């Protein structure tokens, strides 16, 4: 006699679903890992969903069940990398710290992300293939830049709400922080000019943080001129 799903006790069905989740997560992780390696090795245009499935050890149907197409897969590869290295939990741990201490940690997380060899390779890939695949640049911007700005903005805005920082717009403040952080270190690494010196990143982060704190500290707000 065949066993239909409806014949299974609720507890057995729940157990089956629970047991299936780690396997499903493992398949997803394998697909993302394989796709990331192929995108960097063969380029966006040169990577097929068939090749990703083969490299991940799953069927093409399994890949399409989790990702609608190559664009969606590329977007999730980028987002997963950013989520791992700009972990919201890690940012949450320094939220209660003094703004300077917290900004130093967030600054290091950000630079570790953008200076990671895979991130540098992905950035170069977008610059090279972007003119032929305009959607590629948009996907990178949405899933890397905007997501990182949003996480940084949420961190800064909590300090603003607590009265420890003062600025008009959290997203604009986050964008300013990120642009300052990228600065010279990212340019040097992107161009392959030289390895960064010991302590160079920490000094650079401290300079960026102190510059912005001088502008954002509530006590440094410019007084309004008296009415005449």
N, C-alpha and C positions, 0 to 999 in steps of 0.2 A: 504494500500500500504506500503510495507516495504521500509525503508530508507537505501540506500546503502551509504558507506563511501564517494563514489565519488559524491553523491548528496549533501553532506554537504558543506556549504560555507566555504571558507578558514578561515575566522575569527572564525567560530564556531569550526572548527577542531583545530585551535591553542588554543582556550580556553579549549577545552576538554583535549588536551595534557598538558596544563599548570596545569589544575585541577588534572590531574593524577599524576604529579610529586611528590607532597608532600606525597600522599598515597604510592607511590612506595618507596620513601625514608623511610617512616615509616615502611613499611614491611621489607625492608633491615635491618634497625636498630633493629627491633624486632628479626629477624633471627640471627643477629650477637650477640645480647644480650643473646638469648636463647642458642646458640651454645657455647658461652663463659662459661656460667654457667654449662652447661652439660659436657664440656670438663674437667673442673676443678673438678666437682663432681664425674663423672663416668670414667674419663680418655679418652684418644683418642680412644683406641680400643673399649671401652664400649659405645661409643656414636654413634648412628646411625642417618642417615638423617631423618628417620621417626620420631625419638624422637625429633629432632630439630624442625621439622615442627609442631609437636603436641604442643611443649612447646611455640613456637612462634605464634600459632594460625593461621597457614597458611597451605596450601596444600603442599604435597611433591613436586608436579610439580612446585609450586611457588619457592620453595627452589632451585630446579635444574635449573630453568630458570635464576637464579641469580648467582649460584655457580655450577661449573661443577661437583664437587664431594666433598668428605670430606676433601681431601687435600687442595683444593682451599678455602674451608670454614675456615679451621683452619688457613691458611695463612692470610686470610682477618680479622679474629678475632684478630690475633696478630698485624697486620699492623694498624688496626683501633685504637687499644689501644695506640700504639706508636704515631700515628698521633694526637690523642686527647691530650696526655700529653707532647709530644715534638712538639707542634703546631708551624709550620713555621711562622705564623703571630706573635706569641709571640717572636720568635727569631728575626724576622725582626724589631720589635720595639726597640730592644737594639743594633741593628747593628751599629748605628751612635755613640753609647756611647764609652767612653774610653775602650780599650780592656779589662782591668781588670774588670771594672764594667759589661761589657757584658759577659765576661767569668764566672763571679760569677752567673749571672742569668741563663745562659745556663747550668752551672754545677748543679744548684738547680733543674732545669727542668728535667735534666737527672736522678738525684738521686731520685726525686719524682716518676719518672717513674719506675725505677728498684726496688725501695723499696716498691712500692704499693703492698698490700697484694695479689691482683690478679696476678701481675707480678711475685711475688715470687712463688706463687702456680704454675704458668705456667712453670717457670724455673725448679721447682722440677719435674713437670710432664714430661718434656722433658728428664731430667736426668734419671728418672725411666723407661720410656717407650722407650727411644732412642735406647737401645740395641736391642729391638724387632722390632722397627719401625725406621730404620735408616733415612728414608726420613723426619721424624718428626724433627730431629735436624737440617737438612738442611733448612727446611721451617722456623724454628725459627730463624736461623742465617740470612737467606735472608731478612726476613720481620721485624725482630727486630733489630739485631745487625747492619747489613749493611745499613739499612735505617737510623738508628740513627747516624751512622758514617758519612753518606752522608750529613745529615742536619748540623752536627757539622762542617764538612769539609768546606761546603759552607760558613758558618759563619766565620770561621777562615781565609779562603782564601780571603775574602773581605778585612779583616784587612791587610793581606799580600800585596794585590794589592795596598792598600792605603799607604804602607810603614810603617805601625805601628808594624808589626810583621815580623819576618824573619825565614823561615824554607824551606826545600827543597820540601816537598810533603804534600799537604793539608790533604789527606786521612790518611797518616801515622801520621801526627800531631794530627788529630782528634782521631785516635785510641789510641795514647799515652795519650791524655787528658781523654778519657773515661776509660781507664784501671786504671789510677791513681785515678780517682773519685770513681770507684767501690771499690777498696781497702778494708780496714777493715770494713767500715759500711755494705757493701753488704754481706761480709762473716759472720758477726755477726748476721745479720737478717736471712740469708739463713739457718744458723745452729740453729736459735731460741735460741741464748745464753742469750740475754738480750734486753730490749728496749733501744733505743738510747737516750742518755742524752740530756737535753735542751742545745741548742747551739752547740752540737757536730758536726752536719752536716755543719753548716756555717764555723766552724773552720777548718774542713777537706777540704771543698771546697777552702777556702782561701789559705791553705797550698799548695794544688795542683796547683791553679792558679799562685801563686807567684813563685813556683818552675819552672813552664813552662815559665813564662814571663822572668825569669832570663836568660833562654836559648834562648828565641825567640825575645827578644827586639833587634832591629837593632844595637843599640849602644854597645851591648855586644858581637857582632860578633868577633870571633877570628881573629886577624890581620894575614895576610900572611907573613911568614918570608921573609926577603930581600934576593934577589938572590946574590950568591957569585961568 
